[in-house]
Amino acid sequence: MSSTLQSSARLRRLRLINPRSRLSTIAMPEIIRKMTFSRKAVFMPLNLAICAAVAPDGWNVEIVDENVTNVPHQPDATGVDAVGIGAMTTQARRAYELADAYRQLGVKVILGGIHPSALPQEAALHADIVCKGDAEATLPRALADLAAGTEKAIYDWQDNPDAPIATPRKDLLNASDYLVFNPIQTTRGCPHGCAFCTTPAIFGRKFRRRAISDIVEEIRSAKANFNSRLFIFSDDDLAGSHRWARELCEAIRPLGIRWAGQCDILISDSEPLLAAMRDSGCIGLILGLESPKADALAWAGKRYVRAEEYLTRIAKIQSYGISLWGSFIFGFDTDDWRDCMKAVRFAQRAQLCMSCYPILTPYPGTALFEQYRREDRLLTTDWDQYNGATVVFQPKRMTSEHLRHAQMAAFHEFYSLRSALQRLKAWPFKRNSWLANLAIYRGMKYYYDKRRRPLPRFADFTVSDADARIAASLGDPTPTPHRQVAWAPLTETIKQ
């Protein structure tokens, strides 16, 4: 044990590090930087702010976020007793680099977050301690044991599952660095068994709810200290319990805020809940729709809703003045490029204000990861590539190149000016949605024009030189020979 840990006469110092991630850093064309008021990162590291809040007495805490710095963090042992590093899968390699460097300097290292929780034995190769799951249930014990010299290799949140969700320490961060500085976490866990989702594997299949009084106080504090009026509820499913979510909305209604969050589409079953959301300031929700195809939902294990109900349910939510952002996943075994295109057409018919199209990613800890490993379909375990924009498995009904092209064609066609006008209409004028749509479209056009690459379109799949066109759009110097797709006539395909 390092000599600094042996002294109890002074405060020990804990350095918490958020490794650099392409998912967090705003590295976009200048037009989008202006739209974000020159913010450096999208989300503040809520995980580390919570870790700071639950550090026991006797520890002085600082947070280092590589996503808001121009140069990588340089490990330095001066005045540091322990380092805690949180990592999503796409941050894992950088997290391990930092951890190894600090251990070489004689500093104790704690690894936590989704990736170490999913693969604790791998993480243990780079750390003195691995914390699995909730920081509230693991980090206080780990730090207390570390100070006493009795630390264990792994601490599991399920050994203390009733630890309450903490209020994060935001005073350790600079609000002007982040586009979203006030994410509010209200729940953890999810009872749904979607094969691609890390939430039930890491945080359990039971909804755990935070005290509503704590949520209200956090919002009040953010309004007073940071002049915040717009909040993001960062839960995977804010309204997993309709009764509790309605109580929350009624409690925050007097605060006069605007907020957005993520819910499952079953909120459409409760008109009292929808009314409470609207009246409490809800301006938008993300819906994890995944696919408008029944067989795709069944394959993915999303069995609590039927695809044929989507349009009706979406219209019900929109009737309460709540804008919707749909999240679809490309690459299910049931799908080819036509199904990707149909998902975009569905999003347009549903008049979604925003939509995203991540590539299916078999994250460690999920049933999908284990399935693809058994089937020998993982193309890489380079965790940097597990980012939702890279194909890391062998698709079943299309090639990797086709899947990548379909994703980019989806973004281009959904955010095109014609599509935006059809979805958003001219009146009532949805200012924020229009600004976001235009920024994304202009950003894409800037990106492709600067690289002298043709904008991707679904029509590229239907021509005789499809592989060459797709390669040119992807920036590949030569088309890669791959399994042929049975082309449908252009007039039949694009109309669907």
N, C-alpha and C positions, 0 to 999 in steps of 0.2 A: 504494500500500500504506500502511496506517495506520502512524503513527509508533511505536505500541506494538509492532508486529511487527518493527521494525527493531532493537530492543534484544535482545541475546542474553545480557545480564548478569543477567537475572531470569527467574523462571518466567513463562511465558505462561499466560493464563487462558482456559479453554474452558468455556462455559456450554452445557449440553445441555438442551433443552426438549422436554417431552411435551405437545403441544397438547390442550386440553380436548376430550373426546369423550363422547357419550352412551353409547357402548358400554363405557366404562371407569368413568365416575362412578356411584356408587351414589346415585341420585336416585329413591328408591322410597318407598312408604308406610312409616309409622313401624314397623309390625309387622315389616317386612323389615329395616329398620335395626337393630332390636333383635336379630334373628336373626343379623346380621353383626357384632354387638358394636360398633355405631356406626362401622364402618370407612367410609372416605371413597371408596375406589376398589376395584374388583375385583382387578385384577392390577397388580403393580408393573411399571414400564416396563423390562422385561428388555432390550429393544433398547438403551436408553440406558445401562443398567448394563454391557452388553457393550462399548459404545462407550467408556465410561470406562476399562474394563479394558485396551483396546488403544491408548489414547492414548500416544504416544511420550514418552520422557523429556523433561523441559523444559516439560511442560504440567500445570498445576494444573486439576482438573476439578470442576465442581459440576453437580448435576442439579436442574432446576426442573420440577415436575410440576403442571400446571394442574388436574389432576383431583382434587387433594387440597387445593386452596385455595378460599377463599370468594369471591375476587375474581380477575379475569383478571390475568395477568402483565403488568406494565408494562415495556416495553423500556427499558433503561438501559445506556449505554455505559461507565459508570464502571468502570474496572479490568477490562474485558472485551476480549480480543483477537480472539476468534472465537466464533461461536454455531453449534451444531449442532442441527438440528431433525429429528426423526423423525416420519413421518406415514403412517398408513393412509389409504385413500381418504376416509373420512368425516371425517378430520382435516385434509384438504388445504387447505381454504379458510382455516382458522385458522392453519395452518402458514405459508401464503403471507402472511397479514396480519402475523404476527410477523417473518417474514423481510424483508418490505419495510420495516417500521419500523426494524429494526436496520441495514439497509443505508443508510437515510436518516441514521442516526447515525454512519455511517462504519465500522461493524463488519462484518468479513467473515462471510459466512453459508454454511454447508454444509447441504444438504438431503439426507436419506436416508430409507430405509424403503420399504415396499411401493409406495406411490403414486408417489413420485419415481423409483423403479426402473422402474415400468411406463411412465411418461410423462416421461422425462428432459428432453425439449425444453421441455415445459410448465414443469417445475420450474426449469429454467435461467433462465427469465424473472424468477425471484424470488431467485436465489441466485448466489453467486460460484462455488460448487462443487456438483456433484451426485454422490452416491455411489450407484452401482447395485449392489444385492445385498448380500452379506456385508460387514459393517463390518470384520471382521478382515482382509479382503483389500483394503479401500479406504481406510479412515480413517487408518491410520498413514501411508500414502504421501501422502494429501491434506494432513495436518497438517504433515508434514515439508517438503513443497513449499511450503506456505503460509508457513512460517517462513523459508524460503529465498527467497521471492518468485518461485518458479517454478511456481506452481499451474496446473493445467489445469481446464477447465470440467467435465469428466466423468471419473470414475474407475469402472472396471467390474471387478467381482469376478472375472470370467472371465479377466482378465489375470493373476490369481494364485489359481487355483481350489483349490490345496492348502493354503491358510492354515487352520490348525486352529481349531475352534470354541473360543472363549475362555470362561473362567470369569468370570462377571459380578462387578462390584464392588457389593456390597449395602450397604457401609458408608456410602454417600452418601445413603441413603434411610431413612425412618422406618418400621420394621416395623409399628407400630400403625396406620398409615394404610391398610393394604391387607388385603383378605380373603385373598388369596393372595400371600404375600411370598416364597415359595421355589419358584417354577417352575424346573424343571430342563430344560435343552435338551440333547438327546443326539444328534440327527440333523438334517440338512437335506436338502431335495430329495425328489422322488417320481417314480418311473418311470411312474405311471399318467397317462393323458391325459384326465382329466375336463375337459369344455369350460368348466365354471364356475369352476375352481380356479386361484388365482394361484400356488400353490406351484411347479409345474413351470416356469411362465413366468419367475418371479423367481429361484428358487433351483436350477433345473435338474432334469433327469429322471434323476438318478443319486443314490442314497442316499449321503450323506457322513456318516460316523460319527465321533463324538467319542471320544477315548481313555477307556476305561472307568475307568482309574485317576484321571483328572481328575474324572469324575462322582462316584466314591466319595469323593474328597477334598472336593468341594463339599458333599456331603450331610453328611459328618462335621463340616465347618466350620459349617454351618448348625445342626446339633444343638448344637454347643458354644457358638456365639455368640448364637443366637436361640432356643434350646430347642425347635427344630422337631422334630416327630415325624411330621407329615403333609406329603407332598410331591406336587406336580403335575408330571408330565412334560409339557412344553408342546409336544412334537413333533406334527406333522401325522400321523405314523404311526410310533409308537415301535418297532413290530415289523415294519418293512418287510423286515428280514433276520431270519428266525426263529432262525438259529444265533447271530447276534450278540446278539439280544435275550435269548436263553436265557443266554448268558455274562454279560450285564449283570445279569440277575436273580440268578444264582448269586453274583455279586460283592457285590450289595447285601443279600443275605439275612442275613448276620451283623450288619448295622447295626440291625436291629430296628425298621424304620420301617413306616409305612403309606403307600401311594401310589395315585394314580389317573393315568390318561393317556388317550391316543387311539390307536386302532389300526384297521386295516382288518379286516374280518370273516374274512379268510383265516387268522387265528390259530387258528381252529377246526380247521384241518388238522393241527395239531401238539399232541397231548396232552402230550408232554414240556414244550413251551413253556408250555402252560396250567398245568401243575403247578408249573413254576418261577415263574411269575407269582404264583400263589396263595401259594407258600411264601415268596416274597420280600416279601409284605405288600400285594399288589395288592387293593384293596377295590372298585375300579370302573373301568370303561372307557367312553369315548365311542366309538360306532361311527357312522361316516358312512354311513348307509343310503340316504339321499336319497329313495328311493321303493320300495314293495313291488311295483311294476309293471315288467315286463320291458321294455315299449316305452319307458318313461320313462328307465330306465337306459341303454338303447341310444341314445336321443336325446341324453342328457347325456354320452355317451362313456365311461360306466362299464362296461367290457366284461370286467373280470377276475372277475366273480362273477355268478351267476344269481339272480334274485329268488326263484324257487321254492325255493331252498336256504336262504333267510334263516331261517325258523323252526327248522329242524334245526340250523343253525350256531349260532344264538343259544342254543338249549337246551344245546348242547354246552359253550359257554363258561360259561353259568350253572351247569352241573353242578359246576364247580370252585369254587363259592362266590363268584364275581365278579359284582357288580351291574353292570347295563348301562344306559347312557344312549344313546338313539337320536337321531340328528340326521336330520331329513327336510327336503326343500326343496319349497316350494310355488310353482307357476307354470310348470312345464315345458310346452312346446307340446303335449304329449300329454294334458294334464290339464285337467279342469274341477273345480268345487267338490266333486263327488261323490268324485273321486279324492283330494282333500284329506281328506275325511271317512274314506275307506277307509284312508288312512295312519294316522289316529288309531286306528281300530278294530284295525288290525294291531298297532300299538304296545301296545294294551291286551291283545290275545291273546298277544303275546310276553312279557307281564308285565315290561315295561321299568320300571325304577325311576323314571327321568326321561326326558323327551323334549323336544326343541325343534323349532320349525317356522319357520325363517327363510324369508322371501320370496326367491325367486331374484333374484340381483343380478349384472348383467353388469359385473364389475369390470374396469377398464382393465388391459390386459396379458393378458386371457384370450381364448380363441377365441370365447367367447360375446359378449364386447363387440364384437369385430370383425364377427361375424355380424349382430348387431342394428344396428350402425352401417350395414352394407351394406344391410340391409333397411329402413332408416329407421324403426326401432321404438324408438329411445331417446327417452324422453319428456323427459329433462333430463340435463344434465351439471353440475348443482348437486351437487358432491361431498358436501355435507352429507347429502343424501338417500340416499346409497349406504351404507345401514346395516342392511340385512336386514329392516327393518320398514316400508319405504316401497316402493311400486311405481314403478320408474323406467323401465320399458319397457312396451310395449303387449302384454299377454297375448293369446294366440291363441284360447283357448276360453272365456274369461270376461273380465269387465270388471275394471278396477282395483279398483273398490269391492267386487266379489265376492271378489277375491283377498285383499284386506285383511280382509274379514269372515271368510273361511274361516280365515285364520291365527289370529285372535283366538278364533274358535269352537273351534279345535283346542286351544289352550291351556286354555280354560275347561273343555271336556269331558274332556280328558286328566287334568287336575288336580282334577277334581271329587271330592268325598268318596266317592261311590259307586265311581268309577273307581279311586281310590287303594286302597280296601279290596279290590277285585277283583284288583288287580295286586300289592299289597304283602303282602296277607294279614295276619292277626293274629299268626301265629306261623310261623317264628321272627320275632321283633320286629326290624324294620329301623329302628332309632331315627333315624339320620341321614336316611334316605330319607323317613320319615314327617314329620320336622320340615321338610324342604325342600318336600315336596308341600303340606303344610298352609300353609306360609308363602306359597307362590306362589298357592294358591287364595285365601287370605284377602287377599293383596295385590291380586289382580284384583277381588275383590268390593268391597273398600274403594275402589278406583279408580273402578269403575263406579257404585257407590252415591253417592259424593261428587259425581260429575258428573251424577247422576240419569239415567243411561243404562242401558238394559236389557242384561243380560249376553248376549253373542253365543252363538247356538246354530246348529247345522247345520239344525235344523228351520225356521229363519227363511227358508231358501231355498225351502221347499215350499208356502208359503201364497200366497194371491192378492195380498196387499199386501206382498210380499217386499221390494220396493225401499224402501218406507217404513220397514219394520222394520230393514232393514240400515242405512239412513241414520240412524235414531235411535240405533242401537247405535254407529255410527261417530262420532256427534256432528255429523253434517251437518245444517244447518238445514232443508234440503229434499232430497228424494231426487233424484238425478241421473238423468235419462232415459238409458238405455243399452240396448245390445243384449240382447234377451231370451234367457233360458236355457230350454231345453226341460225343464219341471218334471216330475219323476217323482212318482208318488203317495207320500204320506208313509209309508204302511205298508210300501211296497217299499224306499224309500230308506234310512230310518233303521235297518232291520234289517241292512243289508249290512255 
